[in-house]
């Protein structure tokens, strides 16, 4: 190979390595998106609004239906229906929120969406399942299930949520996808 050919090959390898490194940095940026949600203050008061509210006092739960909006600090959850489980041991304490029907969770310019979301207040874990999509600016990450651990700040995306359940006793959600995590990243100039 000529000297000029070696230089071109070296330049091509460096460009490919830079492109790969840039992709990894951008993937880390999407992961930071989920981690930004993970930095959420889970001890802040919870506000809610819906078209309909049903108190099921014997089951210690509240069902919110129709254009449900639940906010806690800068985190907002929107869904068609939610079930809020609570305990009543002298004072009311939210245990879990289960949301269904076009669920979106937003914080600033970050957005996560899926078919089902469960916010377990005791474990401080948010789980979304079924065609999960994370958006941050022009970057996206798609998968079957997203788990955000608010305590550790660790988030993970699985390709498929089939056969798994975000909450014991809840029906499993099928992603309808190919069981892989995918995404799109904008590459800086």
Backbone as a chain_set.jsonl record, in Angstrom:
{"seq": "XXXXXXXXXXXXXXXXXXXXXXXXXXXXXXXXXXXXXXXXXXXXXXXXXXXXXXXXXXXXXXXXXXXXXXXXXXXXXXXXXXXXXXXXXXXXXXXXXXXXXXXXXXXXXXXXXXXXXXXXXXXXXXXXXXXXXXXXXXXXXXXXXXXXXXXXXXXXXXXXXXXXXXXXXXXXXXXXXXXXXXXXXXXXX", "coords": {"N": [[0.844, -1.168, 0.0], [0.537, 2.221, -0.788], [2.087, 5.237, 0.525], [0.264, 7.364, 0.574], [-2.139, 5.943, 0.428], [-2.044, 4.577, 2.886], [-2.259, 6.769, 4.602], [-4.862, 7.668, 3.972], [-6.338, 5.413, 4.76], [-5.746, 5.423, 7.49], [-6.913, 7.866, 8.206], [-9.591, 7.271, 7.638], [-10.063, 5.239, 9.524], [-9.672, 6.677, 11.919], [-11.801, 8.521, 11.649], [-14.006, 6.795, 11.662], [-13.695, 5.729, 14.231], [-14.004, 8.08, 15.734], [-16.666, 8.692, 15.058], [-17.973, 6.46, 16.164], [-17.33, 6.836, 18.865], [-18.602, 9.302, 19.28], [-21.232, 8.496, 18.947], [-21.5, 6.804, 21.179], [-21.202, 8.708, 23.218], [-23.49, 10.242, 22.754], [-25.434, 8.297, 23.216], [-25.011, 7.967, 25.902], [-25.921, 10.451, 26.66], [-28.717, 10.212, 26.217], [-29.17, 8.27, 28.144], [-28.569, 9.836, 30.337], [-30.771, 11.462, 30.179], [-32.865, 9.824, 31.174], [-31.72, 9.554, 33.657], [-31.86, 12.172, 34.547], [-34.56, 12.43, 35.044], [-34.495, 10.607, 37.062], [-33.26, 12.058, 39.07], [-35.224, 13.285, 40.404], [-37.266, 14.764, 43.0], [-38.667, 12.717, 45.101], [-40.028, 13.031, 47.437], [-41.601, 15.255, 47.446], [-44.767, 17.079, 47.564], [-47.752, 15.658, 46.043], [-49.758, 16.524, 43.324], [-52.959, 16.457, 41.655], [-55.246, 16.104, 38.848], [-58.263, 15.398, 37.129], [-60.889, 14.158, 34.943], [-62.701, 12.622, 36.277], [-63.091, 11.252, 39.543], [-62.827, 8.524, 41.681], [-63.262, 7.312, 44.843], [-62.181, 4.503, 46.435], [-62.535, 3.45, 49.224], [-62.459, 1.168, 50.94], [-60.646, -0.469, 49.661], [-58.427, 1.034, 49.836], [-57.693, 2.883, 47.752], [-57.612, 5.247, 45.031], [-59.25, 6.029, 42.082], [-58.507, 7.657, 39.192], [-59.8, 9.104, 36.307], [-59.866, 9.946, 32.823], [-58.209, 12.318, 31.09], [-56.01, 12.538, 32.938], [-53.789, 14.183, 35.098], [-50.93, 14.176, 36.924], [-48.769, 15.622, 39.194], [-45.53, 16.07, 40.591], [-43.232, 17.923, 42.152], [-41.051, 18.921, 39.618], [-41.842, 16.941, 37.895], [-44.167, 15.499, 35.704], [-46.954, 13.465, 35.139], [-49.034, 12.132, 32.686], [-52.052, 10.59, 31.732], [-54.625, 8.306, 30.566], [-55.969, 6.947, 32.548], [-55.582, 6.356, 36.027], [-54.599, 4.492, 38.91], [-54.376, 5.05, 42.258], [-52.794, 3.763, 44.895], [-52.919, 3.683, 48.417], [-51.861, 3.938, 51.874], [-53.403, 3.943, 55.068], [-52.527, 4.602, 57.824], [-53.021, 6.186, 60.26], [-52.105, 8.542, 58.988], [-52.514, 9.559, 55.569], [-50.715, 7.934, 53.007], [-49.156, 7.718, 49.957], [-48.668, 4.776, 48.153], [-48.345, 3.552, 45.633], [-48.615, 4.427, 42.187], [-50.414, 3.543, 39.414], [-50.54, 3.845, 36.033], [-52.374, 3.995, 32.983], [-53.103, 3.951, 29.455], [-51.949, 5.692, 27.127], [-49.556, 6.888, 28.377], [-47.516, 9.516, 29.524], [-44.517, 10.837, 30.784], [-43.039, 13.703, 31.916], [-40.318, 15.994, 32.279], [-39.093, 19.043, 32.317], [-37.514, 19.544, 29.222], [-37.505, 16.89, 28.651], [-38.914, 13.725, 27.866], [-40.791, 10.807, 28.473], [-42.558, 8.057, 27.22], [-45.164, 5.559, 27.149], [-47.186, 2.535, 27.275], [-48.025, 1.67, 29.788], [-47.418, 2.741, 33.121], [-45.757, 2.526, 36.234], [-45.369, 3.848, 39.361], [-43.647, 3.232, 42.051], [-43.733, 4.186, 45.198], [-42.594, 3.353, 47.644], [-40.345, 1.77, 46.955], [-39.153, 3.594, 45.358], [-39.108, 3.562, 42.53], [-39.693, 3.955, 39.09], [-41.446, 2.403, 36.575], [-41.88, 1.856, 33.183], [-43.765, 0.423, 30.556], [-44.292, -1.221, 27.406], [-43.964, -0.289, 24.276], [-42.063, 1.818, 24.807], [-40.711, 5.073, 24.769], [-38.133, 7.37, 24.814], [-37.446, 10.814, 24.775], [-35.284, 13.467, 24.079], [-34.613, 16.539, 23.212], [-33.652, 16.264, 19.896], [-32.951, 13.634, 20.086], [-33.7, 10.157, 20.442], [-34.818, 7.207, 22.151], [-35.831, 3.92, 22.046], [-37.757, 1.209, 23.319], [-38.904, -1.77, 25.043], [-39.333, -1.788, 27.794], [-38.781, 0.487, 30.43], [-36.886, 1.21, 33.242], [-36.552, 3.223, 36.016], [-34.591, 3.97, 38.646], [-35.069, 5.861, 41.291], [-33.667, 6.191, 43.613], [-31.007, 5.171, 43.331], [-30.304, 6.366, 40.966], [-29.923, 4.991, 38.649], [-30.824, 3.968, 35.436], [-32.511, 1.838, 33.113], [-33.097, 0.318, 29.924], [-34.979, -2.118, 28.389], [-35.328, -4.323, 25.592], [-37.697, -5.736, 25.227], [-40.878, -6.099, 26.71], [-42.525, -8.176, 26.907], [-44.147, -10.822, 28.534], [-43.301, -9.973, 30.965], [-43.998, -8.203, 33.971], [-44.76, -5.027, 35.203], [-45.711, -4.76, 37.761], [-46.435, -7.014, 40.301], [-49.092, -9.202, 39.778], [-50.315, -7.595, 37.93], [-51.408, -7.417, 34.508], [-49.313, -8.648, 31.851], [-47.484, -6.73, 29.419], [-47.34, -6.5, 25.964], [-44.889, -5.543, 23.656], [-45.012, -5.449, 20.925], [-42.911, -5.037, 19.291], [-39.594, -5.76, 17.988], [-38.113, -6.753, 20.066], [-35.752, -5.427, 20.66], [-33.571, -2.754, 21.678], [-33.644, 0.483, 20.373], [-32.686, 3.523, 18.625], [-32.262, 7.057, 17.836], [-29.778, 9.407, 17.21], [-28.622, 12.719, 17.219], [-25.825, 13.918, 15.558], [-23.177, 15.992, 16.419], [-21.9, 18.828, 14.565]], "CA": [[0.0, 0.0, 0.0], [1.321, 3.446, -0.882], [2.043, 6.124, 1.694], [-1.003, 8.107, 0.519], [-3.181, 4.965, 0.749], [-1.987, 4.354, 4.33], [-2.797, 7.968, 5.247], [-6.32, 7.651, 3.787], [-6.879, 4.351, 5.609], [-5.634, 5.911, 8.865], [-7.943, 8.903, 8.367], [-10.896, 6.594, 7.661], [-10.188, 4.538, 10.811], [-9.873, 7.705, 12.952], [-13.156, 9.056, 11.465], [-14.951, 5.776, 12.139], [-13.558, 5.671, 15.689], [-14.63, 9.289, 16.268], [-18.121, 8.528, 14.896], [-18.416, 5.491, 17.159], [-17.214, 7.491, 20.183], [-19.666, 10.31, 19.346], [-22.487, 7.764, 19.153], [-21.528, 6.374, 22.577], [-21.451, 9.895, 24.04], [-24.902, 10.6, 22.6], [-26.208, 7.271, 23.921], [-24.902, 8.325, 27.317], [-26.808, 11.611, 26.84], [-30.08, 9.699, 26.388], [-29.192, 7.642, 29.464], [-28.651, 10.941, 31.288], [-32.16, 11.9, 30.131], [-33.576, 9.023, 32.164], [-31.143, 9.854, 34.959], [-32.368, 13.472, 34.97], [-35.833, 12.108, 35.681], [-34.146, 9.899, 38.295], [-32.843, 13.003, 40.104], [-36.483, 13.859, 40.859], [-37.544, 14.776, 44.441], [-39.824, 11.839, 45.316], [-40.679, 13.371, 48.704], [-42.41, 16.463, 47.25], [-46.215, 16.827, 47.522], [-48.306, 15.189, 44.775], [-50.996, 17.19, 42.906], [-53.632, 15.699, 40.607], [-56.464, 16.607, 38.224], [-58.852, 14.407, 36.22], [-62.302, 14.375, 34.654], [-63.507, 11.853, 37.235], [-62.375, 10.657, 40.652], [-63.619, 7.55, 42.452], [-62.575, 6.872, 46.043], [-62.497, 3.133, 46.837], [-61.977, 3.532, 50.565], [-62.178, -0.16, 51.506], [-59.458, -1.012, 48.992], [-57.365, 2.033, 49.986], [-57.232, 3.377, 46.457], [-58.358, 6.28, 44.325], [-59.178, 5.852, 40.637], [-58.649, 8.899, 38.435], [-60.045, 8.747, 34.902], [-60.094, 11.03, 31.877], [-57.256, 13.432, 31.074], [-55.369, 12.56, 34.253], [-52.507, 14.871, 35.218], [-50.382, 14.064, 38.275], [-47.494, 16.336, 39.249], [-44.735, 16.054, 41.812], [-42.096, 18.794, 41.85], [-41.015, 19.243, 38.192], [-42.211, 15.734, 37.155], [-45.597, 15.446, 35.398], [-47.437, 12.241, 34.514], [-50.328, 12.274, 32.026], [-52.56, 9.276, 31.323], [-56.076, 8.19, 30.453], [-56.519, 6.414, 33.807], [-54.597, 5.966, 37.033], [-55.045, 3.956, 40.193], [-53.46, 5.48, 43.302], [-52.908, 2.945, 46.104], [-52.395, 4.387, 49.566], [-52.068, 3.315, 53.179], [-54.059, 4.87, 55.987], [-52.12, 4.214, 59.183], [-52.965, 7.45, 60.983], [-52.066, 9.577, 57.963], [-52.507, 8.976, 54.234], [-49.407, 7.827, 52.384], [-49.236, 7.074, 48.646], [-47.8, 3.614, 48.008], [-48.072, 3.255, 44.225], [-49.497, 4.969, 41.146], [-50.394, 2.745, 38.193], [-51.158, 4.642, 34.975], [-52.58, 3.317, 31.699], [-53.76, 4.758, 28.429], [-51.146, 6.775, 26.567], [-48.861, 7.486, 29.509], [-46.308, 10.305, 29.292], [-43.879, 11.418, 31.957], [-42.184, 14.783, 31.439], [-39.581, 16.843, 33.201], [-38.405, 19.997, 31.446], [-37.618, 19.179, 27.804], [-37.357, 15.442, 28.561], [-40.217, 13.073, 27.821], [-40.835, 9.352, 28.341], [-43.934, 7.627, 26.985], [-45.388, 4.124, 27.074], [-48.575, 2.114, 27.45], [-48.292, 1.506, 31.22], [-46.361, 3.223, 34.006], [-45.967, 2.258, 37.651], [-44.481, 4.602, 40.234], [-43.647, 2.583, 43.361], [-43.187, 5.183, 46.113], [-41.785, 2.701, 48.672], [-39.073, 1.353, 46.361], [-38.686, 4.753, 44.591], [-38.828, 3.073, 41.18], [-40.687, 4.18, 38.045], [-41.322, 1.418, 35.501], [-42.784, 2.066, 32.046], [-43.723, -0.748, 29.678], [-45.107, -1.196, 26.195], [-43.589, 0.734, 23.295], [-41.464, 2.928, 25.544], [-39.939, 6.005, 23.95], [-37.523, 8.498, 25.519], [-37.079, 11.912, 23.882], [-34.55, 14.604, 24.633], [-34.25, 17.292, 22.017], [-33.871, 15.436, 18.717], [-32.494, 12.276, 20.348], [-34.746, 9.239, 20.895], [-34.435, 5.858, 22.55], [-37.047, 3.118, 22.035], [-37.618, -0.126, 23.888], [-40.114, -2.386, 25.569], [-39.53, -1.455, 29.205], [-37.847, 1.43, 31.037], [-36.892, 1.207, 34.703], [-35.8, 4.342, 36.578], [-34.427, 3.839, 40.09], [-34.889, 7.223, 41.785], [-32.732, 6.177, 44.732], [-29.634, 4.98, 42.873], [-30.058, 7.156, 39.767], [-29.634, 4.087, 37.535], [-31.946, 3.705, 34.546], [-32.209, 0.835, 32.098], [-34.114, 0.078, 28.913], [-34.966, -3.459, 27.822], [-35.951, -4.35, 24.279], [-39.009, -6.349, 25.213], [-41.57, -6.209, 27.996], [-43.414, -9.33, 26.822], [-43.99, -11.833, 29.553], [-42.907, -9.382, 32.234], [-45.037, -7.368, 34.549], [-44.174, -3.995, 36.036], [-46.212, -4.924, 39.127], [-46.967, -8.348, 40.525], [-50.543, -9.249, 39.704], [-50.787, -6.805, 36.798], [-51.206, -8.149, 33.259], [-48.092, -8.301, 31.134], [-47.681, -5.855, 28.274], [-46.563, -6.884, 24.795], [-44.401, -4.346, 22.981], [-45.304, -5.478, 19.506], [-41.677, -4.739, 18.58], [-38.721, -6.885, 17.686], [-37.366, -7.148, 21.248], [-34.446, -4.779, 20.702], [-33.534, -1.334, 21.984], [-33.199, 1.24, 19.191], [-32.744, 4.958, 18.843], [-31.729, 7.99, 16.866], [-28.991, 10.437, 17.871], [-28.08, 13.78, 16.376], [-24.373, 14.001, 15.653], [-22.764, 17.408, 16.295], [-21.054, 19.174, 13.412]], "C": [[0.892, 1.234, 0.0], [1.18, 4.281, 0.391], [0.714, 6.887, 1.749], [-2.168, 7.183, 0.867], [-3.228, 4.688, 2.245], [-2.565, 5.554, 5.084], [-4.32, 7.994, 5.147], [-6.963, 6.591, 4.674], [-6.847, 4.784, 7.075], [-6.687, 6.965, 9.161], [-9.323, 8.267, 8.457], [-11.116, 5.891, 8.999], [-10.426, 5.542, 11.934], [-11.28, 8.282, 12.86], [-14.2, 8.071, 11.976], [-14.908, 5.685, 13.659], [-14.205, 6.884, 16.337], [-16.151, 9.18, 16.188], [-18.69, 7.564, 15.922], [-18.402, 6.113, 18.55], [-18.32, 8.533, 20.342], [-21.017, 9.639, 19.588], [-22.6, 7.299, 20.6], [-21.807, 7.546, 23.513], [-22.917, 10.289, 23.951], [-25.8, 9.574, 23.27], [-26.165, 7.55, 25.413], [-25.786, 9.53, 27.619], [-28.247, 11.191, 27.004], [-30.193, 9.025, 27.736], [-29.278, 8.72, 30.528], [-30.055, 11.524, 31.314], [-32.961, 11.144, 31.176], [-33.024, 9.311, 33.554], [-31.581, 11.219, 35.456], [-33.73, 13.3, 35.617], [-35.546, 11.439, 37.019], [-33.701, 10.847, 39.402], [-34.045, 13.723, 40.718], [-36.654, 13.746, 42.379], [-38.813, 13.975, 44.723], [-40.517, 12.086, 46.651], [-41.559, 14.614, 48.598], [-43.896, 16.105, 47.255], [-46.671, 16.429, 46.116], [-49.621, 15.92, 44.518], [-51.624, 16.375, 41.793], [-54.838, 16.453, 40.082], [-56.951, 15.536, 37.258], [-60.307, 14.779, 35.965], [-63.192, 13.71, 35.701], [-62.608, 11.256, 38.31], [-63.318, 9.719, 41.383], [-62.768, 7.083, 43.628], [-63.076, 5.479, 46.403], [-61.849, 2.916, 48.199], [-61.633, 2.17, 51.166], [-60.946, -0.811, 50.898], [-58.25, -0.081, 49.141], [-56.796, 2.466, 48.64], [-58.183, 4.437, 45.909], [-58.155, 6.018, 42.843], [-59.45, 7.202, 39.996], [-58.813, 8.52, 36.979], [-60.296, 9.999, 34.068], [-59.124, 12.18, 32.039], [-56.552, 13.614, 32.426], [-54.017, 13.272, 34.158], [-52.093, 14.784, 36.681], [-49.004, 14.71, 38.251], [-46.853, 16.168, 40.609], [-43.442, 16.779, 41.493], [-42.135, 19.108, 40.353], [-41.417, 18.065, 37.308], [-43.72, 15.714, 36.947], [-45.918, 14.155, 34.674], [-48.822, 12.524, 33.936], [-50.761, 10.896, 31.546], [-54.075, 9.341, 31.18], [-56.718, 7.763, 31.768], [-55.373, 6.086, 34.751], [-55.302, 5.39, 38.251], [-53.971, 4.341, 41.2], [-53.745, 4.631, 44.532], [-52.261, 3.697, 47.251], [-52.573, 3.549, 50.818], [-52.652, 4.392, 54.082], [-53.777, 4.423, 57.414], [-51.93, 5.489, 60.002], [-52.879, 8.645, 60.065], [-51.977, 8.891, 56.609], [-51.099, 9.026, 53.644], [-49.555, 7.082, 51.066], [-48.219, 5.945, 48.591], [-47.373, 3.404, 46.55], [-49.089, 3.968, 43.347], [-49.315, 4.085, 39.927], [-51.178, 3.512, 37.14], [-51.256, 3.83, 33.696], [-53.209, 4.293, 30.713], [-52.946, 5.937, 27.956], [-50.407, 7.557, 27.628], [-47.652, 8.286, 29.027], [-45.823, 10.849, 30.628], [-42.908, 12.463, 31.431], [-41.495, 15.482, 32.6], [-38.743, 17.767, 32.335], [-38.608, 19.615, 29.996], [-37.459, 17.679, 27.581], [-38.723, 14.79, 28.655], [-40.041, 11.573, 27.671], [-42.295, 8.978, 28.136], [-43.989, 6.115, 26.862], [-46.856, 3.812, 27.292], [-48.973, 2.058, 28.921], [-47.117, 2.096, 31.993], [-46.749, 2.914, 35.44], [-44.913, 3.043, 38.418], [-44.638, 4.008, 41.621], [-42.949, 3.522, 44.343], [-42.284, 4.552, 47.174], [-40.407, 2.33, 48.146], [-38.405, 2.488, 45.601], [-38.233, 4.336, 43.194], [-40.005, 3.416, 40.274], [-40.413, 3.156, 36.952], [-42.341, 1.766, 34.429], [-42.641, 0.859, 31.135], [-44.63, -0.533, 28.48], [-44.763, -0.032, 25.292], [-43.04, 1.991, 23.963], [-40.611, 3.764, 24.6], [-39.448, 7.143, 24.835], [-37.142, 9.544, 24.491], [-36.345, 12.977, 24.68], [-34.012, 15.387, 23.453], [-34.597, 16.454, 20.802], [-33.463, 13.991, 18.907], [-33.644, 11.428, 20.872], [-34.127, 7.9, 21.273], [-35.723, 5.08, 22.694], [-36.77, 1.745, 22.627], [-38.945, -0.634, 24.398], [-40.405, -1.991, 26.999], [-38.401, -0.548, 29.684], [-37.991, 1.331, 32.544], [-35.995, 2.339, 35.177], [-35.782, 4.167, 38.086], [-34.098, 5.228, 40.63], [-33.872, 7.299, 42.917], [-31.283, 6.088, 44.255], [-29.286, 5.867, 41.679], [-29.744, 6.311, 38.553], [-30.912, 3.823, 36.752], [-31.544, 2.656, 33.536], [-33.398, 0.677, 31.167], [-33.909, -1.326, 28.382], [-35.69, -3.41, 26.492], [-37.364, -4.874, 24.288], [-39.583, -6.394, 26.612], [-42.507, -7.404, 27.991], [-43.1, -10.325, 27.916], [-43.53, -11.282, 30.889], [-44.018, -8.473, 32.711], [-44.396, -6.307, 35.411], [-44.592, -4.118, 37.497], [-46.773, -6.323, 39.25], [-48.486, -8.299, 40.518], [-51.123, -8.432, 38.568], [-50.565, -7.614, 35.519], [-49.919, -7.713, 32.581], [-48.452, -7.483, 29.905], [-46.792, -6.346, 27.149], [-46.153, -5.627, 24.048], [-44.786, -4.31, 21.519], [-44.065, -5.212, 18.664], [-40.855, -5.983, 18.356], [-37.85, -7.293, 18.871], [-35.995, -6.52, 21.359], [-34.615, -3.312, 21.093], [-32.998, -0.624, 20.742], [-33.286, 2.727, 19.493], [-32.162, 5.743, 17.705], [-31.0, 9.081, 17.633], [-28.559, 11.458, 16.852], [-26.586, 13.868, 16.623], [-23.974, 15.46, 15.473], [-21.864, 17.612, 15.098], [-19.595, 19.174, 13.79]], "O": [[1.893, 1.279, 0.715], [0.287, 4.062, 1.209], [0.116, 7.041, 2.813], [-3.101, 7.613, 1.544], [-4.31, 4.576, 2.822], [-3.271, 5.387, 6.079], [-4.999, 8.308, 6.125], [-8.011, 6.833, 5.272], [-7.8, 4.546, 7.818], [-7.287, 6.965, 10.236], [-10.142, 8.687, 9.275], [-12.215, 5.934, 9.552], [-11.267, 5.314, 12.803], [-11.905, 8.516, 13.894], [-15.16, 8.461, 12.641], [-15.948, 5.576, 14.308], [-14.876, 6.76, 17.361], [-16.85, 9.534, 17.137], [-19.756, 7.807, 16.488], [-19.344, 5.94, 19.323], [-18.915, 8.643, 21.414], [-21.845, 10.15, 20.343], [-23.676, 7.386, 21.192], [-22.554, 7.408, 24.482], [-23.526, 10.635, 24.963], [-26.829, 9.939, 23.838], [-27.168, 7.39, 26.108], [-26.344, 9.627, 28.713], [-28.953, 11.748, 27.845], [-31.206, 9.183, 28.418], [-29.982, 8.549, 31.523], [-30.496, 12.029, 32.346], [-33.664, 11.757, 31.981], [-33.776, 9.313, 34.528], [-31.673, 11.424, 36.666], [-34.029, 13.945, 36.621], [-36.258, 11.667, 37.997], [-33.758, 10.475, 40.574], [-33.873, 14.676, 41.478], [-36.239, 12.755, 42.98], [-39.917, 14.503, 44.596], [-41.5, 11.413, 46.965], [-42.204, 14.988, 49.578], [-44.256, 14.96, 46.982], [-46.054, 16.815, 45.123], [-50.501, 15.941, 45.379], [-50.921, 15.678, 41.061], [-55.389, 17.322, 40.758], [-56.145, 14.842, 36.639], [-60.884, 15.605, 36.673], [-64.298, 14.175, 35.975], [-61.497, 10.809, 38.023], [-64.462, 10.07, 41.672], [-61.687, 6.527, 43.438], [-64.268, 5.294, 46.649], [-60.79, 2.301, 48.323], [-60.61, 2.039, 51.837], [-60.278, -1.614, 51.549], [-57.171, -0.378, 48.628], [-55.587, 2.423, 48.415], [-59.359, 4.511, 46.263], [-57.028, 5.81, 42.392], [-60.493, 7.814, 40.228], [-58.052, 7.701, 36.463], [-60.864, 10.98, 34.548], [-59.202, 12.933, 33.009], [-56.513, 14.715, 32.975], [-53.214, 13.001, 33.264], [-52.806, 15.254, 37.568], [-48.173, 14.392, 37.4], [-47.528, 16.129, 41.637], [-42.648, 16.32, 40.671], [-43.18, 19.532, 39.86], [-41.342, 18.173, 36.084], [-44.477, 15.89, 37.901], [-45.242, 13.788, 33.712], [-49.68, 13.088, 34.615], [-49.955, 10.128, 31.021], [-54.718, 10.297, 31.613], [-57.845, 8.147, 32.079], [-54.324, 5.6, 34.328], [-56.435, 5.748, 38.573], [-52.799, 4.006, 41.027], [-54.805, 4.756, 45.146], [-51.188, 4.281, 47.094], [-53.331, 2.58, 50.833], [-52.426, 5.586, 53.885], [-54.661, 3.935, 58.117], [-50.811, 5.827, 60.388], [-53.512, 9.668, 60.326], [-51.441, 7.789, 56.495], [-50.391, 10.026, 53.767], [-50.025, 5.945, 51.045], [-47.053, 6.13, 48.937], [-46.21, 3.119, 46.264], [-50.259, 4.099, 43.704], [-48.194, 3.895, 39.455], [-52.359, 3.8, 37.335], [-50.348, 3.071, 33.358], [-53.771, 5.319, 31.096], [-53.221, 7.073, 28.343], [-50.608, 8.764, 27.765], [-46.859, 7.798, 28.221], [-46.61, 11.261, 31.48], [-42.051, 12.158, 30.602], [-42.002, 15.55, 33.72], [-37.79, 17.327, 31.691], [-39.739, 19.384, 29.569], [-37.297, 17.239, 26.443], [-39.584, 15.23, 29.416], [-39.247, 11.111, 26.852], [-43.176, 9.521, 28.804], [-42.999, 5.468, 26.519], [-47.672, 4.715, 27.471], [-50.114, 2.36, 29.27], [-45.965, 1.97, 31.578], [-47.915, 3.024, 35.818], [-43.716, 2.919, 38.157], [-45.64, 4.246, 42.294], [-41.724, 3.644, 44.328], [-41.293, 5.167, 47.567], [-39.405, 2.554, 48.825], [-37.235, 2.384, 45.232], [-37.148, 4.692, 42.735], [-41.163, 3.201, 40.633], [-39.29, 3.05, 36.458], [-43.522, 1.951, 34.722], [-41.543, 0.331, 30.957], [-45.596, 0.227, 28.531], [-45.219, 1.089, 25.516], [-43.512, 3.098, 23.701], [-39.889, 3.239, 23.752], [-40.235, 7.797, 25.518], [-36.577, 9.213, 23.448], [-36.73, 13.332, 25.794], [-33.077, 14.957, 22.779], [-35.727, 15.978, 20.685], [-33.609, 13.189, 17.985], [-34.469, 11.907, 21.651], [-33.065, 7.519, 20.781], [-36.631, 5.525, 23.396], [-35.685, 1.189, 22.457], [-39.984, -0.001, 24.205], [-41.564, -1.869, 27.393], [-37.228, -0.778, 29.389], [-39.106, 1.365, 33.065], [-34.827, 2.418, 34.797], [-36.827, 4.208, 38.735], [-32.983, 5.718, 40.453], [-33.282, 8.353, 43.154], [-30.428, 6.842, 44.72], [-28.109, 6.098, 41.403], [-29.337, 6.846, 37.522], [-31.951, 3.497, 37.327], [-30.381, 2.58, 33.139], [-34.548, 0.872, 31.56], [-32.807, -1.689, 27.972], [-36.56, -2.565, 26.279], [-38.163, -4.493, 23.432], [-38.879, -6.687, 27.579], [-43.218, -7.63, 28.97], [-41.939, -10.631, 28.19], [-43.382, -12.036, 31.851], [-44.868, -8.037, 31.934], [-43.573, -6.626, 36.268], [-43.89, -3.627, 38.381], [-47.517, -6.769, 38.377], [-49.091, -7.453, 41.176], [-52.31, -8.558, 38.267], [-49.632, -8.413, 35.452], [-49.486, -6.569, 32.712], [-49.58, -7.537, 29.414], [-45.603, -6.584, 27.362], [-46.976, -4.738, 23.828], [-44.876, -3.231, 20.933], [-44.159, -5.164, 17.438], [-41.335, -7.106, 18.507], [-36.935, -8.101, 18.706], [-35.147, -7.033, 22.089], [-35.665, -2.712, 20.867], [-32.024, -1.068, 20.135], [-33.883, 3.139, 20.487], [-31.638, 5.188, 16.739], [-31.536, 9.624, 18.599], [-28.17, 11.106, 15.739], [-26.139, 13.89, 17.769], [-24.373, 16.1, 14.5], [-21.158, 16.7, 14.667], [-18.739, 19.442, 12.947]]}, "num_chains": 1, "name": "protein.A"}
